[in-house]
């Protein structure tokens, strides 16, 4: 399934950022935390919330793709 709208592309970018954050399992170093180390704590939480919502959005798109 390819991204078709601006919302799709934003969700894909957020999912890629989320995938980088999982680099902790490969390298033992939390990549996302290193990249955004100087961010204000609430902004960091909003970024994680946006990544979570992007994942939920794409799961919804995959489930409803055939209907």
C-alpha atoms as one frame of an Amber mdcrd trajectory, in Angstrom:
protein
   0.000   0.000   0.000   1.476   3.302  -1.077   0.923   6.657   0.618  -1.569
   8.697  -1.391  -2.343  11.813   0.613  -0.385  14.279   2.723  -1.638  12.575
   5.893  -0.337   9.246   4.577   3.112  10.730   3.961   3.234  12.367   7.395
   2.301   9.040   8.970   5.031   7.249   6.990   7.671   9.742   8.141   6.545
   9.372  11.756   6.655   5.591  11.430  10.216   5.821  10.123  11.188   7.977
  13.104   9.528   5.392  15.345  11.492   2.630  13.634  14.697   4.526  14.419
  13.711   4.624  18.066  13.637   0.823  18.044  17.343   0.911  17.240  17.936
   0.394  20.949  17.403  -3.327  20.374  20.053  -3.452  17.666  22.695  -1.134
  19.062  21.977  -0.976  22.783  21.756   2.811  22.409  18.384   4.592  22.187
  18.834   6.397  18.865  15.757   8.596  19.119  16.717   9.794  22.575  20.200
  10.673  21.323  18.789  12.614  18.375  16.267  14.561  20.428  18.199  14.727
  23.688  17.819  18.468  24.083  14.063  18.540  23.485  11.745  19.775  26.145
  10.095  16.776  27.912   6.459  17.545  26.892   7.563  17.956  23.266   9.251
  14.563  23.423   6.020  13.023  24.741   4.043  14.663  21.934   6.464  13.189
  19.396   5.959   9.698  20.842   2.172  10.225  20.814   2.315  11.297  17.151
   4.341   8.171  16.299   1.784   5.987  18.088  -1.133   7.644  16.296   0.642
   7.209  12.954   0.963   3.498  13.650  -2.716   3.218  14.557  -3.644   5.132
  11.394  -1.670   2.752   9.161  -3.116  -0.318  10.872  -6.579   1.119  10.208
  -5.652   1.772   6.557  -4.400  -1.785   6.130  -7.521  -3.290   7.688  -9.925
  -1.189   5.622  -7.965  -1.318   2.358 -10.110  -4.055   0.816 -13.442  -2.561
   1.795
